[in-house]
Amino acid sequence: MGPAVYILAALTSLSCAILLLRAFAHVKKPLLLWSALCFSGLAASNILIFIDLVILPEVNLYLLRLGIAAASMLLLLFGLIWESE
């Protein structure tokens, strides 16, 4: 059950990123781009969760996963601050 949840979370994040990028291509609002970058990073983090816990359980990728997720959220935070000015 766990691996299916990890894959579904990654696919959901990736789908959100693709939809946000498509919307950015049409509307050209920078906040859509920042959101798409954030969800792309979250998708990468979710893929690393699957690799870490299912494929390579003997390797600890916790700090890498956490770093990518934090960087993704910081991208969105930067975009929100940049667009509010």
C-alpha positions as CSV (number, residue, x, y, z in Angstrom):
1,M,0.0,0.0,0.0
2,G,2.8,2.4,0.8
3,P,4.6,2.3,-2.6
4,A,1.3,3.0,-4.3
5,V,0.8,6.1,-2.2
6,Y,4.3,7.3,-2.9
7,I,3.8,6.9,-6.7
8,L,0.3,8.6,-6.6
9,A,1.8,11.5,-4.6
10,A,4.5,11.9,-7.2
11,L,2.1,11.7,-10.1
12,T,-0.2,14.2,-8.5
13,S,2.6,16.7,-7.9
14,L,3.9,16.2,-11.5
15,S,0.4,16.7,-12.9
16,C,0.0,19.9,-11.0
17,A,3.3,21.1,-12.3
18,I,2.4,20.3,-15.9
19,L,-1.0,22.0,-15.6
20,L,0.6,25.1,-14.0
21,L,3.2,25.3,-16.8
22,R,0.5,25.0,-19.5
23,A,-1.4,27.8,-17.8
24,F,1.7,29.9,-17.6
25,A,2.3,29.4,-21.3
26,H,-1.1,30.9,-22.1
27,V,-1.4,33.6,-19.4
28,K,2.2,34.6,-18.8
29,K,1.6,35.3,-15.1
30,P,4.9,34.8,-13.2
31,L,3.2,33.4,-10.1
32,L,2.1,30.4,-12.2
33,L,5.7,29.8,-13.1
34,W,6.9,29.9,-9.5
35,S,4.1,27.5,-8.5
36,A,5.0,25.1,-11.3
37,L,8.7,25.1,-10.2
38,C,7.6,24.4,-6.6
39,F,5.4,21.5,-7.7
40,S,8.2,20.2,-9.9
41,G,10.5,20.1,-6.9
42,L,7.9,18.5,-4.8
43,A,7.4,15.8,-7.5
44,A,11.2,15.2,-7.4
45,S,11.0,14.9,-3.7
46,N,8.2,12.4,-3.9
47,I,10.1,10.3,-6.4
48,L,13.1,10.3,-4.1
49,I,10.8,9.1,-1.3
50,F,9.8,6.1,-3.4
51,I,13.5,5.4,-4.3
52,D,14.6,5.9,-0.7
53,L,11.9,3.7,1.0
54,V,11.1,1.1,-1.7
55,I,13.9,0.7,-4.2
56,L,17.0,1.4,-2.0
57,P,16.0,1.0,1.6
58,E,19.6,0.5,2.7
59,V,20.5,4.1,1.5
60,N,19.4,7.1,3.5
61,L,18.2,9.9,1.2
62,Y,16.4,11.8,3.9
63,L,18.5,14.9,3.8
64,L,18.4,15.1,0.0
65,R,14.6,14.7,0.0
66,L,14.2,17.3,2.7
67,G,16.5,19.7,0.9
68,I,14.7,19.4,-2.4
69,A,11.3,19.9,-0.7
70,A,12.6,22.9,1.3
71,A,14.1,24.5,-1.8
72,S,10.8,24.0,-3.7
73,M,8.9,25.7,-0.9
74,L,11.5,28.5,-0.8
75,L,11.0,29.0,-4.6
76,L,7.3,29.5,-4.1
77,L,7.8,31.8,-1.1
78,F,10.3,33.9,-3.2
79,G,7.8,34.0,-6.0
80,L,5.0,35.2,-3.7
81,I,7.2,37.9,-2.2
82,W,8.5,39.0,-5.6
83,E,5.0,39.3,-7.0
84,S,3.6,41.2,-4.0
85,E,5.8,44.2,-4.6
